[in-house]
Amino acid sequence: MSAPVYTHRVTARAEDIDMLGHVNNAVWVRWIQEVAIAHWEAVAPPALVDEVFWVVSRHEIDYLRPLHEGEQVIARSWIDPAAKGARSIRHVEFARDGRLHVRAATAWAMIDRASGRPARVRPRHLAPFLAADD
């Protein structure tokens, strides 16, 4: 199994800019989460959405180059098919004109809605995000 890439466009707005004149690091974190949520909403079937939700347990982010107001980046996101316990790793890269601006790996913990407790990620939970190899 491989993980297909989900893409999402983001444009830097005036409120995203810090005193250095580029997108603030906290905004990149928000965008990372927005991309993950958009991907979840795009592929997760309603039964799965009713069963579980995800929370961030760790971000690892490389800020490689600045982005300025009005500039647009393409976010590419995919999940690691090898989940461990209740955690799954999601990768996100933001690029503009073929140049990488930010790269992140985020650990998400899956939570069972009924119990409110972490739940082991099973293959059926990852299936909507994976594609069979041809």
Summary of the structure (lengths in Angstrom):
residues: 134
radius of gyration: 15.7
end to end distance: 9.2
largest distance: 48.5
contacts: 369
relative contact order: 0.25
helix: 26%
strand: 42%
